[in-house]
Amino acid sequence: MRNGNNIILFGPPGAGKGTQAEKLSAALGIPVLGTGNMLRAVAQQGTPLGIGIRERIEAGRFVEDELINQMVFERARRPECARGVILDGYPRTVAQARTLDNELPMGSYPHIINLAVDDDALVQRLAGRRYAPTSKRVYHIHHNPPRIAGICDVSGEALSTRKDDEPGVIRERLAIYHRTTAPVLGYYGIRVMEVDGMAPINDVFNAILTSLGLWRAA
Ligand code: AP5
């Protein structure tokens, strides 16, 4: 991991990490390392490893820390990540956060943004989420609809729902978040910058830019 402009987007499932990561990446010109998307790409390959990952994701359970750390650092070492990266979905255990600290060069502190959203709103967001499997664009049927219902604005492909967005799996993911991921906030302590993730998408974006000292009129 390089000593660049590294940003951690933290928050529960459905908080808007992926949505904001995409906007930040376009604004700052640094890539997103989204562990969920990386894992779904491996799952699609249908190898024994991929099948195991798919089963875990679809049940709402985590993939092992060791595999996640390896995947993130392998990607972060590539030349396109030299100016920094936006981490979406990593770290999400205290062990992952410790590994990341060890991997970062001495004196390098990532910006840590926590998107705070109520559980009821998360359930509603995930139930209405639609995504484009190829372009990876994320939409919401009410809050962020595509121009043509069911079709990705960028790729023209049909939008899908994620298996882990079924109500039972959403409850499991939220329970795991509160039990295993929320303690990462305690690990980082005062380094965390809180952002109200309940606001409309562009307002959240401007609040993140403000936290980073980069506010601009939208
Ligand atoms: P991942 O894909 O990372 O899932 P997640 O963290 O549960 O987060 P989501 O992608 O569900 O939500 P998001 O916060 O990105 O919200 P989004 O922008 O889409 O991981 C999937 C799985 O992979 C995990 O469950 C685990 O199994 C495994 N995994 C991944 N990383 C791992 C790790 N580090 N360790 C171990 N296992 C790992 O927005 C949600 C919806 O809300 C969208 O419809 C969007 O349009 C809408 N929306 C966004 N912002 C707003 C807003 N401000 N107002 C209204 N609607 C909004």
Residues whose N, C-alpha, C, O or C-beta is under 5 A from the ligand:
A	BS01	AP5	P12 P13 G14 A15 G16 K17 G18 T19 T35 G36 N37 L39 R56 I57 G60 R61 F62 V63 I68 D88 G89 Y90 P91 R92 R125 L126 G128 R129 R130 V138 Y139 H140 H143 N144 G197 M198 A199 P200 I201 V204
